[in-house]
């Protein structure tokens, strides 16, 4: 079987063993490069998706908490502002406010601590 082809200008191109070997090596190299690009693209998409999901999850945590309280019969807040919710949740006579585990208190130092 003759594996020669005619080109548009009438020249005959051959298909020798060297040309076929180079074609095979080139094809394998292209396929490997495409596989590498797809793996990198998948990794970038997974990391980006995870970051976006994490940011959305973090930004909506107060809304989810308010929804859970409303569903369980707790006090429902019209506002989703977390500072307003924290101050509404504090007792009227309390001088301390706890936000996310941080204790906020202003302490006034006595003027005469050493008895002078």
C-alpha positions in Angstrom: 0.0 0.0 0.0 1.4 3.4 -1.0 1.0 6.1 1.7 2.1 9.1 -0.4 -0.3 12.1 -0.8 -0.6 14.8 -3.4 -0.6 18.4 -2.0 -2.4 21.3 -3.5 0.6 22.3 -5.7 1.0 18.8 -7.0 4.0 17.8 -5.0 4.1 14.3 -3.6 4.7 14.0 0.2 6.0 10.8 1.7 5.1 9.0 4.8 8.4 7.5 5.8 9.1 5.9 9.2 10.8 9.0 10.5 7.9 11.3 9.6 5.4 8.8 11.3 7.6 8.6 14.4 7.8 12.4 14.7 4.0 12.6 14.1 3.4 10.1 16.9 5.8 11.9 19.3 4.2 15.2 18.5 0.7 13.8 19.0 1.6 12.3 22.4 3.2 15.7 23.4 0.1 17.6 22.4 -2.1 15.2 24.3 0.1 15.4 27.4 0.1 19.2 27.3 -3.7 19.2 27.0 -4.1 16.8 30.0 -1.8 19.0 32.0 -3.7 22.2 31.2 -7.0 20.5 32.1 -5.7 19.3 35.4 -4.4 22.8 36.3 -7.7 24.4 35.1 -9.7 21.9 37.3 -7.5 22.7 40.3 -7.9 26.4 39.8 -11.7 26.1 39.5 -11.9 23.9 42.6 -9.9 26.3 44.7 -11.7 29.3 43.4 -15.1 27.7 44.0 -14.0 26.7 47.5 -13.0 30.3 48.3 -16.2 31.8 46.9 -18.3 29.2 48.9 -16.3 30.0 52.1 -16.7 33.8 51.7 -20.5 33.4 51.1 -20.8 31.0 54.0 -18.9 33.4 56.3 -20.8 36.5 55.2 -24.2 34.9 55.8 -23.6 33.3 59.2 -25.6 35.9 61.1 -28.5 35.5 58.7 -28.4 31.7 59.1 -28.4 32.1 62.9 -31.4 34.5 62.8 -33.2 32.1 60.6 -32.6 29.2 63.0 -33.8 31.3 65.9 -36.9 32.3 64.0 -37.6 28.7 63.0 -37.2 27.5 66.6 -39.6 30.1 68.0 -36.9 32.5 69.2 -37.0 36.3 68.8 -37.1 37.3 65.1 -35.2 40.3 64.1 -36.4 42.6 61.3 -32.8 43.7 60.7 -29.9 41.5 59.7 -27.4 43.9 61.1 -25.4 41.8 63.6 -24.5 44.8 65.8 -28.1 45.8 66.3 -29.0 42.1 67.0 -26.2 41.8 69.6 -27.3 45.0 71.4 -31.0 44.0 71.3 -30.0 40.6 72.8 -28.1 42.2 75.7 -30.1 42.9 78.9 -31.1 46.5 79.6 -29.1 46.9 82.7 -26.0 45.2 81.3 -22.9 47.3 80.7 -21.1 44.5 78.9 -21.6 43.3 75.3 -20.2 40.0 74.1 -19.7 39.8 70.3 -18.3 36.5 68.8 -16.5 35.6 72.1 -14.8 39.0 72.5 -15.6 40.7 75.8 -15.9 44.5 75.5 -15.7 46.5 78.7 -14.3 49.9 79.5 -12.6 50.1 82.9 -12.0 53.4 84.6 -8.9 53.4 86.7 -9.3 54.9 90.2 -7.3 58.1 90.7 -5.7 57.1 93.9 -4.7 53.4 93.9 -1.8 53.5 96.4 -3.5 55.3 99.2 -1.4 58.5 98.9 
